[in-house]
Amino acid sequence: MTKVNDNFLKLQKSYLFVAIAQKVKAFKEANPSAKVISLGIGDVTQPLAPAVIEAMHKAVDEMTDTKTFRGYGPEHGYAFLQDAIIANDFKPRGIELTRDEIFVNDGAKSDTGNIGDILGKDNTICVTDPIYPVYIDSNVMSGRAGEIVNGLWSNVSYMPCNAENNFTPEIPDHKTDIIYLCYPNNPTGTVITRERLAEWVEYALRHNSIIMYDAAYEAYIQDETIPHSIYEIEGAKKCAIEFHSYSKTAGFTGVRCGYTVVPKELKAIAADGSEVELNGLWERRQSTKFNGTSYITQRGAEAIYTPEGKKQVKATIDYYMANAKTMRQTLTGLGLKVFGGENAPYIWFKTPGGMSSWEMFDKMLNEAHLVCTPGVGFGPSGEGYIRLTAFGQHEDCLEAMERIKKIIKL
Ligand SMILES: *Cc1c(COP(=O)(O)O)cnc(C)c1O
C-alpha cells in the first residue's frame, strides 16, 4: 500500500476554534433570544478600499481584449507591484531592495508555511509562546519539529512571552538555527522595540541563524519609534526573511495577496560546506510550485500605494484602532491588566482573580453573551489571558464594553 507522510499524523488537533464554536452553538441553542457579540473575529469586516475596487475593475476590463489580456504572469510578481512595494514600504525607511528580492504571493500564510522547503531538516527551531500555529505545524509536516513530549516538540525551543518580559522573549543562551518572530504580535497585540530587535539581529548574525520575521500587522503601528521592517536594523539582510500581507493591511483576506522578502545577501550552508544564496533557492522553489498571483489582484494591491488608496486604507485601520482604543480604555478602567491594542488590532488581557482562560471565556459567554478567544489556545504561556480582536463593528464594540462593565467587579 502507498505510504502516507507520517509527519502529518503527528500533528496535534487544533481544539481551540472547534471548542469555541461548540460552546457558542450550545449557548445559542439554550438562549435563542440572546444577542451574542463576537470579539474573537480573526478576520477583517470592512469592505475593500474604493481605489482597490476601481483598479481591479479596470484590470478585469483589460482581460476582455486580446491586446491587453494577461495570461501567466511572472512567478515573482509584476514589476509594477514590486516597484510600488520598494518605493513605499522600504525606501522611505532607508532600506534598499531590488525587484528580484521581492516575491509577490497569495498571502503570508502560504510562504511562512512553505519557506521551510529550502532549509535542511535537521535545523533547530525557536518560537515564541504564545504563537501563530502555522510556524510550528508547518515544521511538524516537514519532520523538523521532532517528537511531541508533554505537549511540546522536542526540536523546538519555546520562548515564553508574558507580562514579566513585556511579551518580548529573552534572547536564548544557546544556538538555534531558525527563529520565528511576529511583530506587531498575533495574539498578544504587543510590539518589539528597535533596541530589542537589534539584539535579535546581533544574535542571529553571531550564530549564523535565520530570523523568519512576520510583519503582517506592520500597518497598524502608530508609535513612530517601533520598526515596521526588520531590515531597518543594520545587518538584518544577512540573517532575515520577512513576510508581508495585504490581508490585515487592506482587507485582502478573501482577495489573497502579500509578499516575501528574501535578500540576496542571505546565505545558508550546504552539505559540502559551501555557502548558498537562499534567494536563488526560493526563486526556484516558487517557479516550480507557484504560478503567481492573479494580475487583477496585483493591480488591486498596487492601488493601495496610490494617494487615494493610502488614505482609504488608513481610514479603515483607524476604524479598527478606534475599537482597540475603546476596549483598552474600558478594560484598563475596570482595573484589568491590559496589553496590546496600541499598535495592533489585538487586545490581550489578564483574567481577573486568577481565572483560567477557559473559565473567563465561559463567564463572558454566559453572563455577557460575548465571544472571546482563550489565550491558552495559542500556547501554554497564554494560560490566564484572553484575546479580543478589534475587527468588529464599532457599535458592537461599544455594546460589548457596556456588558463587560456589568460582569467584572474586581
Ligand atoms: C493574519 C495573519 C497573517 C496573514 O495571513 P494571509 O495568508 O496573508 O491572509 C500572517 N501572519 C499572522 C500572524 C497573521 O495573524
The ligand as an SDF file (V2000), in Angstrom:
LIG
                    3D

 15 15  0  0  0  0  0  0  0  0999 V2000
   -3.4780   37.0380    9.5080 C   0  0  0  0  0  0  0  0  0  0  0  0
   -2.0540   36.6930    9.6750 C   0  0  0  0  0  0  0  0  0  0  0  0
   -1.2170   36.5490    8.5550 C   0  0  0  0  0  0  0  0  0  0  0  0
   -1.7170   36.8180    7.1600 C   0  0  0  0  0  0  0  0  0  0  0  0
   -2.1040   35.6870    6.5210 O   0  0  0  0  0  0  0  0  0  0  0  0
   -2.5560   35.7730    4.9900 P   0  0  0  0  0  0  0  0  0  0  0  0
   -2.2680   34.3870    4.4940 O   0  0  0  0  0  0  0  0  0  0  0  0
   -1.7270   36.7990    4.3290 O   0  0  0  0  0  0  0  0  0  0  0  0
   -4.0000   36.0980    4.9890 O   0  0  0  0  0  0  0  0  0  0  0  0
    0.1160   36.2380    8.7530 C   0  0  0  0  0  0  0  0  0  0  0  0
    0.6280   36.1060    9.9870 N   0  0  0  0  0  0  0  0  0  0  0  0
   -0.1390   36.2620   11.0800 C   0  0  0  0  0  0  0  0  0  0  0  0
    0.4830   36.1390   12.4130 C   0  0  0  0  0  0  0  0  0  0  0  0
   -1.5000   36.5510   10.9570 C   0  0  0  0  0  0  0  0  0  0  0  0
   -2.2510   36.7000   12.0570 O   0  0  0  0  0  0  0  0  0  0  0  0
  1  2  1  0
  2  3  1  0
  2 14  2  0
  3  4  1  0
  3 10  2  0
  4  5  1  0
  5  6  1  0
  6  7  2  0
  6  8  1  0
  6  9  1  0
 10 11  1  0
 11 12  2  0
 12 13  1  0
 12 14  1  0
 14 15  1  0
M  END
$$$$
